[in-house]
């Protein structure tokens, strides 16, 4: 257990350090965006060119939003890259000679990726809250949902919905990581060369296709069908769907990571 | 590789047990029921790559206290044998046992492996590898490693990518040999380095090897090894072509191992 923890901390630090640059860019852009939305910045624009101010403001919010998503994507990419470098390349002999199980190597990489994603989400959420006061559009968006649900008399818990949304996103990211790990491990079934790259590419999309089929089957079996009869029913359906897909993604991730561990144990061909 | 004359001169391959009886094990832990007679055993081991056998029916035993060299040119199957022993790639057929158990997570504590290529990424620092060895291997002598690293003129803050091939090999060899384990597997430890550094590595092997442990060296350059090895095997196209103690080989063929190697492999 101690050895696994040591490995996990090492992986976490490596993935975090590599992902930090993307998070920092997002934070710097958010700070710049909050300045763009300040009165100080607005005072530099005469009323005749107010449209320019608005264009700059909305563009900055758009760029910031894209960068937030980009940071999340890059964490997943970095985790997968770290998995490849640290386990599947010729330079990974030391890791394979450590007295630990292969599944511990795989799990450590996946958990490190997930943990860095959680830390990134926390930093970016704090960042959103920090700048929401100055960026009126973000503050308005955050405040409008509970107001709407109250005024419409809806039975809608925003906190619960945010938690569920975060759970769904994290499980989705874990699933993507596990799928990438599994497809990279599938490449070990053939010797080096173009065949390996092709197998990784086809393997990834085949796994995604299989997962889609599984997800649809599970959603259907759970009796979830989209209902647009009322706003309340849309929220209820969304809640059940998020739970169902999130849980299925978790199960699929565990299955894919087990598959990756088995392939690496029995067919390692670095 | 070997021509007809050489084939006539070379006796049929004899895979044999190491002759010398080693001193009784002192410190290293071994699995229960292991009799300490044979440290490493390979029986009819084969490794297949597509339609080609990289290793074709290899069998030998290694007793504790021996330094064994497996010599052969590129593509003869040396690295495949090393990787199979270390559990880095499975054997297609046959049986490998280290301290009486098959290659697995449990055998990794009995093996210290030095691969031919660097075992970490270019951007990894010496201190990172040092910490990793200290954290994962109970038998790692951190104090000794630290002293040797200083002695070799290597800084803890150095990254592997910025080192010369010689310095990199020295650093890796120090880490590998500073473990007090049963079996040291060294793949081409002296191939890409300066002659002076070869002496350093030879001394490192002799001074750090335990009484109850063995060193298995895979190489294509026998010259520097001849001074330190007890047994030698010639491997060609995945098969052992000759095996014996250095003294036996010398008396049987009337030549030094390196001279015989050059004659057999025409190099």
Interface residues (C-beta under 8 A of the other chain):
Chain A: X3 X6 X10 X85 X89 X90 X91 X92 X93 X94 X96 X97 X98 X99 X100 X101 X191 X266 X267 X268 X269 X270
Chain B: X49 X50 X86 X87 X88 X89 X90 X105 X106 X108 X109 X111 X112 X113 X115 X117 X118 X119 X120 X121 X122 X129 X132 X135 X136 X137
